[in-house]
Amino acid sequence: MSGKPTLETVAKKAGVSVPTVSQALRGTGRISAETRKKVLEAASKLHYVKDSRAASMRSGENHEIGFVINQLQNPFNAEVISGAVDLLEAKGYLVSIVDTRDDSDRQQRQLEAFIRHGRGGLLWVPAADTRSEALELLSAQRIPTVTFLRPVHRDFDHVGIRNAEATATATGYLADLGHRHIAYLGGTEMTHVRKERIEGYERERVRRDLAPSVVWDCEDYKLAGLNALLDLRRAHPEITAVVCNGDVVALGASLALIRAGQLPGHDVSIIGFDDIQDAAAATPPLTTMAVHPQKLGRKLARVLLDRVEDPSMPATVSEISAELVIRATTGPPRDPA
């Protein structure tokens, strides 16, 4: 199909007039059940979605952006959103934010709602089980789209993180301090991001001939990190250092040690990932792989603005390297008593 589906293309597909299509989609008029079914089937095949702001879209004056993200409560996501919104609002755009909670059905409803209400662009962290239906919908609607963290289609611009590189750096730093028993803590599903991060940890572990790997599942929030670190130490008392899937897990793990009367960086070394604001403010301050979330958000916004300005340019992929920020939660392994 050469362009965005319209009432005219649906009418042509169904072999009826444009007024008939309009009435069938609105459920009005004296139209037979057979004709209505034919129109609805044609609209579905063409991925037609009614656009309540078609006039503004045609005039090129649509300045509303949708941001579909996963786990809005995660401080990393909140800081990314803050950076993106700051830049987009400075350019005269309004940003609407929704949370899929990693649910593809919920995501589909949100994407259709954004299209129905005429968003002029989309920043998108795809749900882990995103179906082809969502990709086809966005492609058919010609929505300027930038995916974040999880790439799903080569036709969309993408901004991501060099995850394996980062966790290899973290693991290597701990090995240089003298740690041999290093665990990976955080995440439950094998998402694109977590898979790459575990790959980096495993690769460096093998390269350094460290002790066998321990990958410990944990939901990505602070209390889960606290409980998981306690469980991990009971099951593997030999562990002296932990590479975490994110800062919130690492902060929870640090709290677990403190509650047990121990000290992060002395009894067990802990490295986070992201460098959210709480990482530097924590007691003790958290060693982490910094990706500067607010800067990442601004990068996302710039890529989307470039796409809106030039819809015909080739899709771009931008991957950001993380920087090791050494603070107080890492140190040499404690000598056995």
Secondary structure as a PSIPRED ss2 file (coil, helix, strand):
# PSIPRED VFORMAT (PSIPRED V4.0)

   1 M C   1.000  0.000  0.000
   2 S C   1.000  0.000  0.000
   3 G C   1.000  0.000  0.000
   4 K C   1.000  0.000  0.000
   5 P C   1.000  0.000  0.000
   6 T C   1.000  0.000  0.000
   7 L H   0.000  1.000  0.000
   8 E H   0.000  1.000  0.000
   9 T H   0.000  1.000  0.000
  10 V H   0.000  1.000  0.000
  11 A H   0.000  1.000  0.000
  12 K H   0.000  1.000  0.000
  13 K H   0.000  1.000  0.000
  14 A H   0.000  1.000  0.000
  15 G C   1.000  0.000  0.000
  16 V C   1.000  0.000  0.000
  17 S C   1.000  0.000  0.000
  18 V H   0.000  1.000  0.000
  19 P H   0.000  1.000  0.000
  20 T H   0.000  1.000  0.000
  21 V H   0.000  1.000  0.000
  22 S H   0.000  1.000  0.000
  23 Q H   0.000  1.000  0.000
  24 A H   0.000  1.000  0.000
  25 L H   0.000  1.000  0.000
  26 R H   0.000  1.000  0.000
  27 G C   1.000  0.000  0.000
  28 T C   1.000  0.000  0.000
  29 G C   1.000  0.000  0.000
  30 R C   1.000  0.000  0.000
  31 I C   1.000  0.000  0.000
  32 S C   1.000  0.000  0.000
  33 A H   0.000  1.000  0.000
  34 E H   0.000  1.000  0.000
  35 T H   0.000  1.000  0.000
  36 R H   0.000  1.000  0.000
  37 K H   0.000  1.000  0.000
  38 K H   0.000  1.000  0.000
  39 V H   0.000  1.000  0.000
  40 L H   0.000  1.000  0.000
  41 E H   0.000  1.000  0.000
  42 A H   0.000  1.000  0.000
  43 A H   0.000  1.000  0.000
  44 S H   0.000  1.000  0.000
  45 K H   0.000  1.000  0.000
  46 L C   1.000  0.000  0.000
  47 H C   1.000  0.000  0.000
  48 Y C   1.000  0.000  0.000
  49 V C   1.000  0.000  0.000
  50 K C   1.000  0.000  0.000
  51 D C   1.000  0.000  0.000
  52 S C   1.000  0.000  0.000
  53 R C   1.000  0.000  0.000
  54 A H   0.000  1.000  0.000
  55 A H   0.000  1.000  0.000
  56 S H   0.000  1.000  0.000
  57 M H   0.000  1.000  0.000
  58 R H   0.000  1.000  0.000
  59 S H   0.000  1.000  0.000
  60 G C   1.000  0.000  0.000
  61 E C   1.000  0.000  0.000
  62 N C   1.000  0.000  0.000
  63 H C   1.000  0.000  0.000
  64 E E   0.000  0.000  1.000
  65 I E   0.000  0.000  1.000
  66 G E   0.000  0.000  1.000
  67 F E   0.000  0.000  1.000
  68 V E   0.000  0.000  1.000
  69 I E   0.000  0.000  1.000
  70 N C   1.000  0.000  0.000
  71 Q C   1.000  0.000  0.000
  72 L C   1.000  0.000  0.000
  73 Q C   1.000  0.000  0.000
  74 N C   1.000  0.000  0.000
  75 P H   0.000  1.000  0.000
  76 F H   0.000  1.000  0.000
  77 N H   0.000  1.000  0.000
  78 A H   0.000  1.000  0.000
  79 E H   0.000  1.000  0.000
  80 V H   0.000  1.000  0.000
  81 I H   0.000  1.000  0.000
  82 S H   0.000  1.000  0.000
  83 G H   0.000  1.000  0.000
  84 A H   0.000  1.000  0.000
  85 V H   0.000  1.000  0.000
  86 D H   0.000  1.000  0.000
  87 L H   0.000  1.000  0.000
  88 L H   0.000  1.000  0.000
  89 E H   0.000  1.000  0.000
  90 A H   0.000  1.000  0.000
  91 K C   1.000  0.000  0.000
  92 G C   1.000  0.000  0.000
  93 Y C   1.000  0.000  0.000
  94 L E   0.000  0.000  1.000
  95 V E   0.000  0.000  1.000
  96 S E   0.000  0.000  1.000
  97 I E   0.000  0.000  1.000
  98 V E   0.000  0.000  1.000
  99 D E   0.000  0.000  1.000
 100 T C   1.000  0.000  0.000
 101 R C   1.000  0.000  0.000
 102 D C   1.000  0.000  0.000
 103 D C   1.000  0.000  0.000
 104 S H   0.000  1.000  0.000
 105 D H   0.000  1.000  0.000
 106 R H   0.000  1.000  0.000
 107 Q H   0.000  1.000  0.000
 108 Q H   0.000  1.000  0.000
 109 R H   0.000  1.000  0.000
 110 Q H   0.000  1.000  0.000
 111 L H   0.000  1.000  0.000
 112 E H   0.000  1.000  0.000
 113 A H   0.000  1.000  0.000
 114 F H   0.000  1.000  0.000
 115 I H   0.000  1.000  0.000
 116 R H   0.000  1.000  0.000
 117 H C   1.000  0.000  0.000
 118 G C   1.000  0.000  0.000
 119 R C   1.000  0.000  0.000
 120 G C   1.000  0.000  0.000
 121 G E   0.000  0.000  1.000
 122 L E   0.000  0.000  1.000
 123 L E   0.000  0.000  1.000
 124 W E   0.000  0.000  1.000
 125 V C   1.000  0.000  0.000
 126 P C   1.000  0.000  0.000
 127 A C   1.000  0.000  0.000
 128 A C   1.000  0.000  0.000
 129 D C   1.000  0.000  0.000
 130 T C   1.000  0.000  0.000
 131 R C   1.000  0.000  0.000
 132 S H   0.000  1.000  0.000
 133 E H   0.000  1.000  0.000
 134 A H   0.000  1.000  0.000
 135 L H   0.000  1.000  0.000
 136 E H   0.000  1.000  0.000
 137 L H   0.000  1.000  0.000
 138 L H   0.000  1.000  0.000
 139 S H   0.000  1.000  0.000
 140 A H   0.000  1.000  0.000
 141 Q H   0.000  1.000  0.000
 142 R C   1.000  0.000  0.000
 143 I C   1.000  0.000  0.000
 144 P C   1.000  0.000  0.000
 145 T E   0.000  0.000  1.000
 146 V E   0.000  0.000  1.000
 147 T E   0.000  0.000  1.000
 148 F E   0.000  0.000  1.000
 149 L C   1.000  0.000  0.000
 150 R C   1.000  0.000  0.000
 151 P C   1.000  0.000  0.000
 152 V C   1.000  0.000  0.000
 153 H C   1.000  0.000  0.000
 154 R C   1.000  0.000  0.000
 155 D C   1.000  0.000  0.000
 156 F C   1.000  0.000  0.000
 157 D E   0.000  0.000  1.000
 158 H E   0.000  0.000  1.000
 159 V E   0.000  0.000  1.000
 160 G E   0.000  0.000  1.000
 161 I E   0.000  0.000  1.000
 162 R C   1.000  0.000  0.000
 163 N H   0.000  1.000  0.000
 164 A H   0.000  1.000  0.000
 165 E H   0.000  1.000  0.000
 166 A H   0.000  1.000  0.000
 167 T H   0.000  1.000  0.000
 168 A H   0.000  1.000  0.000
 169 T H   0.000  1.000  0.000
 170 A H   0.000  1.000  0.000
 171 T H   0.000  1.000  0.000
 172 G H   0.000  1.000  0.000
 173 Y H   0.000  1.000  0.000
 174 L H   0.000  1.000  0.000
 175 A H   0.000  1.000  0.000
 176 D H   0.000  1.000  0.000
 177 L C   1.000  0.000  0.000
 178 G C   1.000  0.000  0.000
 179 H C   1.000  0.000  0.000
 180 R C   1.000  0.000  0.000
 181 H C   1.000  0.000  0.000
 182 I E   0.000  0.000  1.000
 183 A E   0.000  0.000  1.000
 184 Y E   0.000  0.000  1.000
 185 L E   0.000  0.000  1.000
 186 G C   1.000  0.000  0.000
 187 G E   0.000  0.000  1.000
 188 T C   1.000  0.000  0.000
 189 E C   1.000  0.000  0.000
 190 M C   1.000  0.000  0.000
 191 T C   1.000  0.000  0.000
 192 H H   0.000  1.000  0.000
 193 V H   0.000  1.000  0.000
 194 R H   0.000  1.000  0.000
 195 K H   0.000  1.000  0.000
 196 E H   0.000  1.000  0.000
 197 R H   0.000  1.000  0.000
 198 I H   0.000  1.000  0.000
 199 E H   0.000  1.000  0.000
 200 G H   0.000  1.000  0.000
 201 Y H   0.000  1.000  0.000
 202 E H   0.000  1.000  0.000
 203 R H   0.000  1.000  0.000
 204 E H   0.000  1.000  0.000
 205 R H   0.000  1.000  0.000
 206 V H   0.000  1.000  0.000
 207 R H   0.000  1.000  0.000
 208 R C   1.000  0.000  0.000
 209 D C   1.000  0.000  0.000
 210 L C   1.000  0.000  0.000
 211 A C   1.000  0.000  0.000
 212 P C   1.000  0.000  0.000
 213 S C   1.000  0.000  0.000
 214 V E   0.000  0.000  1.000
 215 V E   0.000  0.000  1.000
 216 W E   0.000  0.000  1.000
 217 D C   1.000  0.000  0.000
 218 C E   0.000  0.000  1.000
 219 E C   1.000  0.000  0.000
 220 D C   1.000  0.000  0.000
 221 Y C   1.000  0.000  0.000
 222 K H   0.000  1.000  0.000
 223 L H   0.000  1.000  0.000
 224 A H   0.000  1.000  0.000
 225 G H   0.000  1.000  0.000
 226 L H   0.000  1.000  0.000
 227 N H   0.000  1.000  0.000
 228 A H   0.000  1.000  0.000
 229 L H   0.000  1.000  0.000
 230 L H   0.000  1.000  0.000
 231 D H   0.000  1.000  0.000
 232 L H   0.000  1.000  0.000
 233 R H   0.000  1.000  0.000
 234 R H   0.000  1.000  0.000
 235 A H   0.000  1.000  0.000
 236 H C   1.000  0.000  0.000
 237 P C   1.000  0.000  0.000
 238 E C   1.000  0.000  0.000
 239 I C   1.000  0.000  0.000
 240 T C   1.000  0.000  0.000
 241 A E   0.000  0.000  1.000
 242 V E   0.000  0.000  1.000
 243 V E   0.000  0.000  1.000
 244 C E   0.000  0.000  1.000
 245 N C   1.000  0.000  0.000
 246 G C   1.000  0.000  0.000
 247 D H   0.000  1.000  0.000
 248 V H   0.000  1.000  0.000
 249 V H   0.000  1.000  0.000
 250 A H   0.000  1.000  0.000
 251 L H   0.000  1.000  0.000
 252 G H   0.000  1.000  0.000
 253 A H   0.000  1.000  0.000
 254 S H   0.000  1.000  0.000
 255 L H   0.000  1.000  0.000
 256 A H   0.000  1.000  0.000
 257 L H   0.000  1.000  0.000
 258 I H   0.000  1.000  0.000
 259 R H   0.000  1.000  0.000
 260 A C   1.000  0.000  0.000
 261 G C   1.000  0.000  0.000
 262 Q C   1.000  0.000  0.000
 263 L C   1.000  0.000  0.000
 264 P E   0.000  0.000  1.000
 265 G C   1.000  0.000  0.000
 266 H C   1.000  0.000  0.000
 267 D C   1.000  0.000  0.000
 268 V E   0.000  0.000  1.000
 269 S E   0.000  0.000  1.000
 270 I E   0.000  0.000  1.000
 271 I E   0.000  0.000  1.000
 272 G E   0.000  0.000  1.000
 273 F E   0.000  0.000  1.000
 274 D E   0.000  0.000  1.000
 275 D C   1.000  0.000  0.000
 276 I C   1.000  0.000  0.000
 277 Q H   0.000  1.000  0.000
 278 D H   0.000  1.000  0.000
 279 A H   0.000  1.000  0.000
 280 A H   0.000  1.000  0.000
 281 A H   0.000  1.000  0.000
 282 A C   1.000  0.000  0.000
 283 T C   1.000  0.000  0.000
 284 P C   1.000  0.000  0.000
 285 P C   1.000  0.000  0.000
 286 L C   1.000  0.000  0.000
 287 T E   0.000  0.000  1.000
 288 T E   0.000  0.000  1.000
 289 M E   0.000  0.000  1.000
 290 A E   0.000  0.000  1.000
 291 V C   1.000  0.000  0.000
 292 H C   1.000  0.000  0.000
 293 P H   0.000  1.000  0.000
 294 Q H   0.000  1.000  0.000
 295 K H   0.000  1.000  0.000
 296 L H   0.000  1.000  0.000
 297 G H   0.000  1.000  0.000
 298 R H   0.000  1.000  0.000
 299 K H   0.000  1.000  0.000
 300 L H   0.000  1.000  0.000
 301 A H   0.000  1.000  0.000
 302 R H   0.000  1.000  0.000
 303 V H   0.000  1.000  0.000
 304 L H   0.000  1.000  0.000
 305 L H   0.000  1.000  0.000
 306 D H   0.000  1.000  0.000
 307 R H   0.000  1.000  0.000
 308 V H   0.000  1.000  0.000
 309 E H   0.000  1.000  0.000
 310 D C   1.000  0.000  0.000
 311 P C   1.000  0.000  0.000
 312 S C   1.000  0.000  0.000
 313 M C   1.000  0.000  0.000
 314 P C   1.000  0.000  0.000
 315 A C   1.000  0.000  0.000
 316 T C   1.000  0.000  0.000
 317 V E   0.000  0.000  1.000
 318 S E   0.000  0.000  1.000
 319 E E   0.000  0.000  1.000
 320 I E   0.000  0.000  1.000
 321 S C   1.000  0.000  0.000
 322 A C   1.000  0.000  0.000
 323 E E   0.000  0.000  1.000
 324 L E   0.000  0.000  1.000
 325 V E   0.000  0.000  1.000
 326 I C   1.000  0.000  0.000
 327 R C   1.000  0.000  0.000
 328 A C   1.000  0.000  0.000
 329 T C   1.000  0.000  0.000
 330 T C   1.000  0.000  0.000
 331 G C   1.000  0.000  0.000
 332 P C   1.000  0.000  0.000
 333 P C   1.000  0.000  0.000
 334 R C   1.000  0.000  0.000
 335 D C   1.000  0.000  0.000
 336 P C   1.000  0.000  0.000
 337 A C   1.000  0.000  0.000
